[in-house]
Every structure is written in structure tokens, then in C-alpha cells.
Amino acid sequence: MAPLRFSANVSWLFPELPGLPARLRAAGSSGFEAAEVAWPYAEPPEAVARAAREAGLRLVLINTPPGDGEKGEMGLGAVPGRQAAFREGLEQAVLYARALGCPRIHLMAGRVPQGADRAAIRSEMETVFLENLRHAAGVLAQENLVGLLEPINTRITDPQYFLDTPQQAAAILQKVGRPNLQLQMDLFHWQIMDGNLTGNIREFLPLVGHVQVAQVPGRGEPDSPGELNFPYLFQLLENEGYKGFVGCEYRPLGDTAEGLNWLRSYWERQGRPQAGQ
């Protein structure tokens, strides 16, 4: 069994540092070999690539642009009437992925439009999402990139988000039927929506291209108080043969580097030399 590989989500980690380059440097200094960032678009792609390279990191995940924040948008993939904007955002994400050498893009589904009834608009949104995903799969295939679908919980984090369970995402992936579209498994969201993590990990892991972790319900470090037994879950992922990255997408309860003892302990058990040794 191969040990898990962790990536620092610098959109969440090192919030005490201003700007993406500084956070990437801190991630590299903390021992990470990989990083992910939700939206790198405020910085030129060459600047992000240079900062990652200087930090000794490879970028493994970015998101498609969220859309118009002033209108409450959080992704556009399934939003009726926003197909053109989704495709423009996809092109921008591909441009960054190419410059960054980043192999995966999270194709954000987006929210149920304000004032719309979720049940009444579900079919229309799924039709839009399927159309956009088929288009995205073709674009990504030309660049040898993978697109990811991430269910986001609608109980705590985002009540209006369209894609909220692994079952819904897996059904959509089956309908699209493209090998370069995969599932993004955030254990924080999956626990809140459905629990049954052992069963769901075993069932859906063949579809998974990326994993993310945070404790429930506070979204803190994996060793902070909460519902999830991460030593067990990490061992389960190893036993099931997961080979992708595990993204650290949590809210540090204090200084990020000081809160990485859980990861240093994991690395130590694997016999990996620590940063600075």
C-alpha cells in the first residue's frame, strides 16, 4: 500500500499570509510537495507558476471561475442561461492549467437561481450541466486534463448549491460517460450530507480523481475535535488503493504551520524525512 500524498489548499491554509506567492512559499517550507488553489485568477498565470516552482510545489487542482459574486454566483456549470459564461470561464481555467502544469480542474456546478424552486428546476439544471460537461470534456481532452465534479453540502455550507451528494454526482458522470470527468470527494461535505463514509468511499472511489479533508462540523484540522476519525479514513483510502492527492481544505484554528502536527505525524509513520531535516 502506497502512502497518501497531500496537497496544501492555499486558498484556505496560511490565511495569516498576504497573497498567493507567500502562501505557496509557506506550503513548500512546511513540507508539502503539491498545492491547490480555488481561484488563481487575480494573479497572472506566469507569476503563479513561478511562485509554485520556487516553492518546490506542483499545482494539482484549480476551480473554474465562480461567476458574478455580486449576483451570488458560485460556479456556472448547471446554471440556465449562463452557458456562454461557463465556456468562457472554462477557457480561462484551461489557460491557467496549461501555464501551471495543473492536471485537474474542478468544474463548479453553481447554485439554484435565487427565487427558483430546487425541485421544479432540477431537471432543467441537470440538462444544462450535462450539456456543459460534454463540452468541457472535449475541451479538456485536447489538453490532456481531467474535469472534476464536487458535491457541496447544502445543510451548512451552501444551501443553494445544485450538486450536493455523491449519488447525484455519480449519476451525472454516468450520463455524460466521459473518462476524463471524475468525482471530487470532499469528506467534510460527504459526512454532512450522507455519512456512511466507509460504504461511500468503497462504492465511489473508482470514480474519484481528488480527495479533500476537513473535520466536521467546524472544518478545522483533521486532528481537531469532531466527528471524523481521520487515522481510520486515511488507512481506508490506503487499503482501497487510492493513488491521487488528498487536499487539505480546512480552516486552520490557529497558525497554519503549528497546526500541521497531524500531517507531520503521518509522514513520520511513513518514514518520510521532515522539512528541515
Phi, psi and chi 1 to 4 in degrees:
 res  aa     phi    psi   chi1   chi2   chi3   chi4
   1 MET       -  127.3  -67.9  178.9  -66.1      -
   2 ALA   -82.0  143.0      -      -      -      -
   3 PRO   -66.0  155.7   23.3  -32.3      -      -
   4 LEU   -72.0  152.1  -62.0  175.6      -      -
   5 ARG  -111.7  128.5  -59.2 -179.7  -64.5  165.7
   6 PHE  -108.6  143.3  -69.1   86.6      -      -
   7 SER  -121.6  143.5   58.6      -      -      -
   8 ALA   -87.9  118.9      -      -      -      -
   9 ASN   -82.8   99.8 -171.0  -50.5      -      -
  10 VAL   -79.6    0.0  -67.0      -      -      -
  11 SER   -76.8  -20.0  -63.3      -      -      -
  12 TRP  -113.1  -41.9  -72.6   75.9      -      -
  13 LEU   -82.6  155.7  -58.2 -170.3      -      -
  14 PHE    58.0   43.5  -52.5  101.8      -      -
  15 PRO   -66.6  -15.1   27.4  -36.3      -      -
  16 GLU   -72.7   -9.8   61.4  -87.2   11.6      -
  17 LEU  -105.2  139.9  -62.1  176.0      -      -
  18 PRO   -86.9  117.5   30.6  -31.0      -      -
  19 GLY    94.3  155.1      -      -      -      -
  20 LEU   -63.5  -46.5 -165.0   49.9      -      -
  21 PRO   -57.6  -42.4  -26.9   36.4      -      -
  22 ALA   -65.1  -38.5      -      -      -      -
  23 ARG   -68.9  -37.6  -67.0 -175.8 -178.5 -166.5
  24 LEU   -64.2  -42.1  -70.9  168.7      -      -
  25 ARG   -60.7  -42.2  -75.3 -166.9  -63.2  -88.3
  26 ALA   -65.1  -38.8      -      -      -      -
  27 ALA   -63.4  -43.8      -      -      -      -
  28 GLY   -62.6  -42.4      -      -      -      -
  29 SER   -66.4  -24.3  -62.4      -      -      -
  30 SER   -84.5   -2.3  -62.3      -      -      -
  31 GLY   105.5   -4.2      -      -      -      -
  32 PHE   -69.1  147.5  -75.2   99.9      -      -
  33 GLU  -108.4   -9.4  -61.9  173.5   -1.8      -
  34 ALA  -142.1  157.7      -      -      -      -
  35 ALA  -145.0  160.3      -      -      -      -
  36 GLU  -137.7  153.2   54.4 -163.0   67.9      -
  37 VAL  -144.3  133.7   55.4      -      -      -
  38 ALA   -61.9  -60.5      -      -      -      -
  39 TRP  -132.8   99.6  -60.2  -63.6      -      -
  40 PRO   -84.6    8.9   33.1  -35.4      -      -
  41 TYR   -76.0   -9.4  -53.1  110.5      -      -
  42 ALA   -75.6  -16.9      -      -      -      -
  43 GLU  -111.1  146.3  -56.6  -92.1   -1.4      -
  44 PRO   -59.8  143.0  -19.5   30.8      -      -
  45 PRO   -58.6  -35.2   17.8  -29.6      -      -
  46 GLU   -65.0  -36.0  -62.4   79.3    9.6      -
  47 ALA   -68.0  -41.1      -      -      -      -
  48 VAL   -65.2  -43.6  179.8      -      -      -
  49 ALA   -61.6  -41.4      -      -      -      -
  50 ARG   -65.9  -43.5 -177.7  171.7   58.7 -106.4
  51 ALA   -62.8  -41.5      -      -      -      -
  52 ALA   -65.0  -43.5      -      -      -      -
  53 ARG   -62.2  -44.3 -173.4  168.7   58.4 -110.0
  54 GLU   -66.2  -27.4  -68.3  174.1   -9.6      -
  55 ALA   -84.9   -4.0      -      -      -      -
  56 GLY    74.5   28.0      -      -      -      -
  57 LEU  -113.4  150.4  -62.9  168.3      -      -
  58 ARG  -109.3  140.5   53.4  175.1  160.1  162.2
  59 LEU   -84.4  128.5  -88.8  -66.3      -      -
  60 VAL  -116.7   -9.6  -62.6      -      -      -
  61 LEU  -160.7  134.5  176.3   68.6      -      -
  62 ILE  -133.4  167.4   60.8  173.9      -      -
  63 ASN  -105.3  156.2  -64.7   -8.9      -      -
  64 THR   -65.8  155.0   49.3      -      -      -
  65 PRO   -57.5  147.6  -25.6   35.1      -      -
  66 PRO   -76.7  -17.7   26.9  -33.7      -      -
  67 GLY   100.9 -151.0      -      -      -      -
  68 ASP   -89.9  102.6 -170.6  -22.5      -      -
  69 GLY   -63.3  -32.7      -      -      -      -
  70 GLU   -66.2  -23.5  -67.3 -175.0    0.5      -
  71 LYS   -95.9    7.4  -65.4 -178.6  178.4  178.0
  72 GLY    79.6   20.1      -      -      -      -
  73 GLU   -81.2  144.4  -67.5 -178.9  -28.8      -
  74 MET  -141.7   68.3 -177.0   56.1   68.3      -
  75 GLY    99.8  156.5      -      -      -      -
  76 LEU  -131.0   -0.8  -59.0  171.2      -      -
  77 GLY   -58.0  -34.7      -      -      -      -
  78 ALA  -112.3   10.2      -      -      -      -
  79 VAL   -88.3  117.1 -178.8      -      -      -
  80 PRO   -59.1  138.4  -24.4   34.6      -      -
  81 GLY    83.4   -2.4      -      -      -      -
  82 ARG  -116.6   22.0  -63.2  -70.8  -84.5  151.8
  83 GLN   -61.2  -42.7  -70.5   92.6  -36.8      -
  84 ALA   -63.9  -41.1      -      -      -      -
  85 ALA   -66.4  -37.9      -      -      -      -
  86 PHE   -60.2  -44.6  170.3   79.3      -      -
  87 ARG   -68.4  -34.9  -64.4 -177.7 -176.5 -160.0
  88 GLU   -64.4  -43.2  -70.5  174.4    8.9      -
  89 GLY   -64.9  -37.3      -      -      -      -
  90 LEU   -61.2  -43.3  175.6   66.3      -      -
  91 GLU   -61.2  -39.4  -66.0  -66.1  -20.6      -
  92 GLN   -65.6  -42.3 -174.9 -179.0   21.1      -
  93 ALA   -63.3  -40.3      -      -      -      -
  94 VAL   -65.1  -39.7  167.5      -      -      -
  95 LEU   -58.8  -45.6 -175.5  152.0      -      -
  96 TYR   -66.9  -44.3  -89.2   74.8      -      -
  97 ALA   -58.9  -40.1      -      -      -      -
  98 ARG   -64.0  -46.5 -174.1 -171.5  -55.0  127.5
  99 ALA   -66.3  -33.4      -      -      -      -
 100 LEU   -88.9   -9.5  -60.5  173.6      -      -
 101 GLY    65.3   31.4      -      -      -      -
 102 CYS   -94.6  122.5  178.5      -      -      -
 103 PRO   -85.9   -9.8   29.7  -33.6      -      -
 104 ARG  -132.3  140.4  -61.5  169.5 -162.0   83.5
 105 ILE  -128.9  124.2  -60.9  174.1      -      -
 106 HIS   -77.2  117.3  167.7 -154.8      -      -
 107 LEU   -89.7   95.0  -53.5  170.4      -      -
 108 MET   -69.2  129.4  -61.1 -165.7   71.6      -
 109 ALA   -72.9  -42.3      -      -      -      -
 110 GLY    97.1 -179.5      -      -      -      -
 111 ARG  -101.5  153.0  -67.2  169.7  170.7  156.9
 112 VAL   -61.5  128.3  174.3      -      -      -
 113 PRO   -55.8  144.7  -26.3   35.4      -      -
 114 GLN   -57.4  134.0  -66.5  179.8    2.5      -
 115 GLY    87.1   -9.7      -      -      -      -
 116 ALA   -89.4  149.7      -      -      -      -
 117 ASP   -86.6  124.8  178.4   76.7      -      -
 118 ARG   -55.2  -48.0  175.5 -178.7  -69.0  -89.2
 119 ALA   -65.1  -38.6      -      -      -      -
 120 ALA   -71.3  -31.2      -      -      -      -
 121 ILE  -102.2   -2.3 -158.2  171.7      -      -
 122 ARG   -56.5  -46.9 -180.0 -175.0  177.3  104.2
 123 SER   -63.4  -43.0  177.2      -      -      -
 124 GLU   -64.0  -41.8 -179.9 -176.1   -2.0      -
 125 MET   -65.9  -39.4  -68.5 -169.5   71.9      -
 126 GLU   -64.6  -39.5 -179.4  173.0  -56.6      -
 127 THR   -61.1  -44.1  -62.3      -      -      -
 128 VAL   -62.5  -43.5  169.9      -      -      -
 129 PHE   -63.1  -44.2 -156.9   20.9      -      -
 130 LEU   -61.1  -42.7  -67.8  171.6      -      -
 131 GLU   -61.9  -46.5  173.5 -170.6  -33.6      -
 132 ASN   -67.5  -36.8  -79.8  -27.0      -      -
 133 LEU   -68.5  -38.1  -70.3  174.4      -      -
 134 ARG   -63.9  -41.8  -68.2 -172.2 -178.6  104.2
 135 HIS   -61.9  -47.4  169.9   79.4      -      -
 136 ALA   -62.2  -40.1      -      -      -      -
 137 ALA   -60.3  -39.4      -      -      -      -
 138 GLY   -66.6  -43.3      -      -      -      -
 139 VAL   -63.6  -45.3  171.2      -      -      -
 140 LEU   -67.2  -35.9  -63.8  174.6      -      -
 141 ALA   -61.1  -34.7      -      -      -      -
 142 GLN   -64.3  -23.6  -65.2  175.8   10.6      -
 143 GLU  -107.2    4.7  -57.8  -75.4  -16.4      -
 144 ASN    59.1   42.6 -162.2   28.7      -      -
 145 LEU  -110.8  158.6  -62.6  173.0      -      -
 146 VAL  -112.1  135.1  170.4      -      -      -
 147 GLY  -100.3  141.4      -      -      -      -
 148 LEU  -119.8  143.5  -61.8  173.2      -      -
 149 LEU  -111.6  124.9  -83.9   62.5      -      -
 150 GLU  -117.3  116.2 -179.3 -171.5   18.0      -
 151 PRO   -69.7  133.8  -13.1   27.5      -      -
 152 ILE  -118.9  131.9  -66.0  175.8      -      -
 153 ASN   -64.6  142.5   82.3   80.6      -      -
 154 THR  -105.0    8.3   48.6      -      -      -
 155 ARG   -90.8  -33.7  -70.7 -175.8  169.1  146.4
 156 ILE  -124.8  -52.4  -64.3  176.0      -      -
 157 THR   -78.4  -50.1  -59.7      -      -      -
 158 ASP  -150.1   87.3 -164.0  -25.5      -      -
 159 PRO   -58.2  -21.7  -24.7   34.8      -      -
 160 GLN   -97.5   -0.6  -68.5  -60.6  106.9      -
 161 TYR   -66.5  139.4 -154.6   74.3      -      -
 162 PHE   -73.9  -43.4  171.0   69.7      -      -
 163 LEU   -99.9  109.1 -169.6   70.1      -      -
 164 ASP  -130.6   -1.7   63.9   -8.0      -      -
 165 THR  -135.8  152.7   68.3      -      -      -
 166 PRO   -62.2  -32.5   17.6  -28.6      -      -
 167 GLN   -64.2  -43.3  -67.9   82.3    2.2      -
 168 GLN   -63.4  -44.7 -179.4 -169.4    9.7      -
 169 ALA   -64.7  -42.0      -      -      -      -
 170 ALA   -64.3  -38.2      -      -      -      -
 171 ALA   -65.1  -39.1      -      -      -      -
 172 ILE   -67.2  -43.0  -72.7  172.4      -      -
 173 LEU   -59.4  -39.3  -75.1  171.7      -      -
 174 GLN   -65.3  -39.1 -175.8  175.9   26.0      -
 175 LYS   -67.7  -37.6  -70.1  177.4 -178.6  178.2
 176 VAL   -72.0  -44.3  177.6      -      -      -
 177 GLY    65.8   38.6      -      -      -      -
 178 ARG  -113.6  128.5  -58.1  -63.1  172.8   86.2
 179 PRO   -67.3  -19.8   23.0  -33.1      -      -
 180 ASN   -95.5   17.6   66.5  -29.2      -      -
 181 LEU  -114.5  128.6  -62.3 -175.7      -      -
 182 GLN  -135.5  179.6  -61.9  175.4  -14.4      -
 183 LEU  -100.9  138.2 -173.7   57.6      -      -
 184 GLN  -103.9  116.9 -175.8  167.9  -40.2      -
 185 MET  -102.9  100.9  177.5  170.5   70.2      -
 186 ASP   -97.4  110.2 -171.6  -39.0      -      -
 187 LEU   -64.4  -25.8  -64.8  177.0      -      -
 188 PHE   -60.8  -51.5  172.8   79.9      -      -
 189 HIS   -68.1  -40.6  -63.8  -55.7      -      -
 190 TRP   -65.0  -39.4  -72.9   30.3      -      -
 191 GLN   -64.1  -43.3  168.5   69.7    2.5      -
 192 ILE   -66.4  -38.5  -69.8  169.6      -      -
 193 MET   -82.1  -36.4  -71.5  -55.5  -64.0      -
 194 ASP  -138.6  -20.7 -163.5   50.2      -      -
 195 GLY    61.0 -144.0      -      -      -      -
 196 ASN    47.7   43.9 -172.9   32.4      -      -
 197 LEU   -64.8  -38.6  -72.2 -177.4      -      -
 198 THR   -60.3  -48.8  -61.7      -      -      -
 199 GLY   -65.1  -42.5      -      -      -      -
 200 ASN   -69.8  -38.0  -77.4  -23.0      -      -
 201 ILE   -61.0  -47.1  -72.9  171.2      -      -
 202 ARG   -64.9  -37.3  -73.1  175.5  172.4  158.8
 203 GLU   -72.3  -43.8  178.3  179.1   -2.9      -
 204 PHE  -101.0   -8.4  -64.7  112.6      -      -
 205 LEU   -56.9  -34.7 -162.9   61.3      -      -
 206 PRO   -58.6  -20.4  -26.9   36.4      -      -
 207 LEU   -94.2   -7.5  -56.7  176.7      -      -
 208 VAL   -87.1  130.8  169.5      -      -      -
 209 GLY  -110.0   -9.3      -      -      -      -
 210 HIS  -162.2  144.7 -168.2   72.9      -      -
 211 VAL  -121.2  145.5  171.9      -      -      -
 212 GLN  -131.9  153.1  -68.9  175.3  -33.6      -
 213 VAL  -136.2  147.7  -64.3      -      -      -
 214 ALA  -167.5  151.0      -      -      -      -
 215 GLN   -72.8  153.9 -174.1   56.7  -84.5      -
 216 VAL  -115.0  134.0  176.8      -      -      -
 217 PRO   -98.3   -5.1   35.5  -36.2      -      -
 218 GLY   -82.2  -10.2      -      -      -      -
 219 ARG    62.8   32.9 -152.5  164.2 -170.9  175.8
 220 GLY   -93.5 -164.8      -      -      -      -
 221 GLU   -56.9  152.7  -72.0   91.0  -13.5      -
 222 PRO   -57.7  -25.5  -30.5   38.1      -      -
 223 ASP   -97.0    9.7   63.0  -13.7      -      -
 224 SER   -80.1  161.6   61.0      -      -      -
 225 PRO   -59.9  137.8  -23.9   34.5      -      -
 226 GLY   168.9 -169.1      -      -      -      -
 227 GLU   -81.6  -24.2  -60.6  174.5   12.5      -
 228 LEU   -97.3  136.2  -61.7 -176.2      -      -
 229 ASN   -97.6   91.0  179.1  -13.1      -      -
 230 PHE   -70.7  -34.7  -84.5  101.0      -      -
 231 PRO   -55.7  -40.7  -30.1   37.4      -      -
 232 TYR   -64.9  -46.1  168.7   81.4      -      -
 233 LEU   -65.8  -39.9  -67.0  169.1      -      -
 234 PHE   -63.2  -42.2  -68.3  155.9      -      -
 235 GLN   -64.0  -38.5 -172.0   63.8   55.6      -
 236 LEU   -62.1  -44.7  177.7   61.3      -      -
 237 LEU   -61.1  -41.4  -71.2  170.3      -      -
 238 GLU   -62.3  -47.3  -70.9 -177.8   26.0      -
 239 ASN   -62.2  -33.7  -68.0  -12.7      -      -
 240 GLU   -82.8   -1.8  -65.4  -64.9  -45.5      -
 241 GLY    82.3   26.1      -      -      -      -
 242 TYR   -66.7  130.8  177.6   64.5      -      -
 243 LYS  -115.0   -5.2  -63.2  -66.6 -167.2  -64.1
 244 GLY   -82.6 -164.1      -      -      -      -
 245 PHE   -95.5  153.1  -78.3   92.1      -      -
 246 VAL  -111.4  109.6  177.3      -      -      -
 247 GLY   -83.7  132.5      -      -      -      -
 248 CYS   -88.6   87.4  -58.7      -      -      -
 249 GLU  -109.7   72.5 -170.2 -175.6   78.2      -
 250 TYR  -133.0  168.6   58.5   79.3      -      -
 251 ARG   -98.2  106.9 -175.8 -179.7  -64.4  109.3
 252 PRO   -58.5  136.2  -22.3   33.5      -      -
 253 LEU   -79.6  -15.4  -60.0  179.5      -      -
 254 GLY  -153.8 -141.6      -      -      -      -
 255 ASP   -61.6  129.6  179.8   84.0      -      -
 256 THR   -59.9  -48.6  -60.0      -      -      -
 257 ALA   -62.8  -40.4      -      -      -      -
 258 GLU   -65.5  -27.7  -67.6  178.4    3.1      -
 259 GLY   -85.0    7.4      -      -      -      -
 260 LEU   -94.3   16.5  -73.3  171.4      -      -
 261 ASN   -60.2  -34.0  -73.5  -27.1      -      -
 262 TRP   -60.8  -38.1   65.8  -87.2      -      -
 263 LEU   -77.1  -38.0 -176.7   52.8      -      -
 264 ARG   -62.3  -38.3  -63.8 -172.2 -168.8   98.5
 265 SER   -64.5  -40.4  -64.1      -      -      -
 266 TYR   -62.2  -48.6  179.3   87.7      -      -
 267 TRP   -60.8  -39.2  -75.6  -23.3      -      -
 268 GLU   -64.0  -40.7 -173.6  174.9  -15.4      -
 269 ARG   -64.0  -27.8  -70.7 -165.8  -60.1  -87.6
 270 GLN   -85.8   -2.8  -57.2  -61.2  -30.3      -
 271 GLY    77.0   21.2      -      -      -      -
 272 ARG   -86.4  133.3  173.3 -175.8  153.7  167.6
 273 PRO   -60.0  141.1  -21.0   32.4      -      -
 274 GLN   -86.0  159.1  -60.4  -60.4  -61.9      -
 275 ALA   -57.3  132.5      -      -      -      -
 276 GLY    91.0   -6.8      -      -      -      -
 277 GLN   -92.6      -  -66.3 -177.3   -4.7      -
